[in-house]
C-alpha cells in the first residue's frame, strides 16, 4: 500500500534518509514531533491516522504543507495497514 500510493516519493523509510520533501518515517513512532505552530505531539497511532486522513491538521516544522488529502479516501483496512507499517520502521 505504501508503494502503491507513492508514499516513498516524499517519505524516507530507512535510517540513511531519502527524500526531504516530507518527514522521514524511520524511527518516528514513539517520538515527539515538533509542529509548525510551535507545539509538539507524541507520534502514536492517533497522530499517524490523523496525518494520513487530515494531513494539514498538524504540519511538521520545517516541511511545507503539501501532502494531499486524497488519502482520506483509502479504505479503513489500508489506513490501519499504513499505520502498522510505519510503526515497524525502527
C-alpha positions as CSV (number, residue, x, y, z in Angstrom):
1,X,0.0,0.0,0.0
2,X,2.9,2.4,0.9
3,X,4.4,1.9,-2.5
4,X,1.1,1.7,-4.4
5,X,0.1,5.1,-3.0
6,X,3.5,6.6,-3.8
7,X,4.3,7.5,-0.2
8,X,8.0,6.8,-0.7
9,X,8.2,9.7,-3.2
10,X,8.2,12.1,-0.2
11,X,8.9,10.0,3.0
12,X,12.1,8.1,3.7
13,X,11.8,4.7,5.5
14,X,15.4,3.9,6.1
15,X,17.9,5.3,8.6
16,X,20.1,6.6,5.7
17,X,17.4,9.1,4.9
18,X,16.0,9.8,1.5
19,X,13.6,12.4,0.0
20,X,13.4,15.6,2.0
21,X,10.0,16.7,0.8
22,X,8.3,15.1,3.8
23,X,9.5,14.0,7.2
24,X,11.3,10.7,7.5
25,X,9.1,7.8,8.8
26,X,12.1,5.8,10.1
27,X,12.1,5.6,13.9
28,X,9.2,8.1,14.0
29,X,6.7,6.0,16.1
30,X,7.0,6.8,19.8
31,X,8.9,10.1,19.3
32,X,7.6,13.6,19.8
33,X,7.2,15.6,16.7
34,X,7.6,19.4,16.6
35,X,4.9,21.2,14.6
36,X,4.9,24.4,12.6
37,X,2.7,26.2,15.1
38,X,5.4,25.7,17.8
39,X,3.6,22.9,19.6
40,X,4.6,19.2,19.8
41,X,2.7,16.0,19.5
42,X,3.5,12.4,20.5
43,X,3.7,10.1,17.5
44,X,1.2,7.4,18.3
45,X,-1.5,5.6,16.3
46,X,-3.9,8.5,16.6
47,X,-1.4,11.0,15.3
48,X,-0.4,8.8,12.4
49,X,-4.0,8.2,11.4
50,X,-4.9,11.9,11.6
51,X,-1.8,12.7,9.5
52,X,-3.0,10.3,6.8
53,X,-6.6,11.4,6.9
54,X,-6.1,15.2,7.5
55,X,-2.5,16.0,6.6
56,X,-2.9,19.7,7.1
57,X,-4.2,19.4,10.6
58,X,-0.7,19.1,12.2
59,X,2.2,20.1,9.9
60,X,5.7,19.1,11.0
61,X,8.1,22.0,11.5
62,X,10.4,22.6,8.6
63,X,8.2,20.9,6.0
64,X,5.7,22.5,3.6
65,X,2.1,21.6,4.0
66,X,1.9,19.7,0.6
67,X,0.7,16.3,1.5
68,X,-2.6,15.7,-0.4
69,X,-5.8,15.0,1.4
70,X,-6.7,12.3,-1.1
71,X,-5.5,9.5,1.3
72,X,-8.7,10.1,3.3
73,X,-10.5,8.1,0.5
74,X,-8.5,4.9,1.4
75,X,-10.4,2.1,2.9
76,X,-10.1,1.7,6.7
77,X,-8.1,-1.5,6.4
78,X,-5.5,0.2,4.2
79,X,-5.1,3.1,6.6
80,X,-4.7,0.7,9.5
81,X,-2.1,-1.2,7.5
82,X,-0.2,2.0,6.7
83,X,-0.1,2.9,10.4
84,X,1.1,-0.6,11.4
85,X,3.8,-0.4,8.7
86,X,5.1,2.9,10.0
87,X,5.2,1.5,13.5
88,X,7.7,-1.2,12.2
89,X,10.2,1.3,10.8
90,X,12.6,1.2,13.7
